[in-house]
Amino acid sequence: MSNKLKTRTMKNRLIVLVMAVMLMPIIGMAQQDIFEKYNDNNDVTYVSIKPKMFQMIAKMGINVEDEEAQAYMDMVKSITSFKTIVTDNKAISADISKWVSSRSSSLEELMEVKDDGTDVKFYVKEGKDADHVKELLIYVNGVDKAMKGQGVEINGETRKIETVVVSLTGDINLNEISKLTDKMNIPGGSHLDKKK
């Protein structure tokens, strides 16, 4: 290979590398947040609870003598975001699965439970210490199989559920997660209590 050809090849590779680096932010935006992507889609049930709502819940009158209730309220106060998507649409379920896989590289898998055709995965992002996390991501697939096709009533109509994804962010105490998921009736939360 002549020197001219080698130089041209190296220049082409350099141009491709520079373009790839420049396109990285655009590619990152293309992998948009799954909750933003489907929040207006008729084939999903979308719930997003903002920090103000959690502040209001925390201000509600509770029995301060009850340690369990107090621990729950402290947990609620520490939550900054709660988002969930529920769907029976196979294409959306597949897209959610891809998104969870892409997110899992920046999270640590806490546990996975496979039971009767249902797959439940829990991911966390490390927090201030070993007992706290900044994010809890719960992914449940194959819900309809576990429910034997009975479905769930959502907005007055019975719907089958294929996939549920839940994202909680804040300063979440790992020791209290099972209580939180139980009180909020989060799908898959019962597995955390069993594991504990």
PyMOL commands that set and color helices and strands:
alter all, ss='L'
color gray80, all
select helices_A, chain A and resi 3-30+34-38+51-59+67-77+90-106+143-146+174-183+189-195
alter helices_A, ss='H'
color red, helices_A
select strands_A, chain A and resi 44-49+79-87+108-115+118-126+132-141+152-154+157-159+163-173
alter strands_A, ss='S'
color yellow, strands_A
deselect
rebuild
show_as cartoon
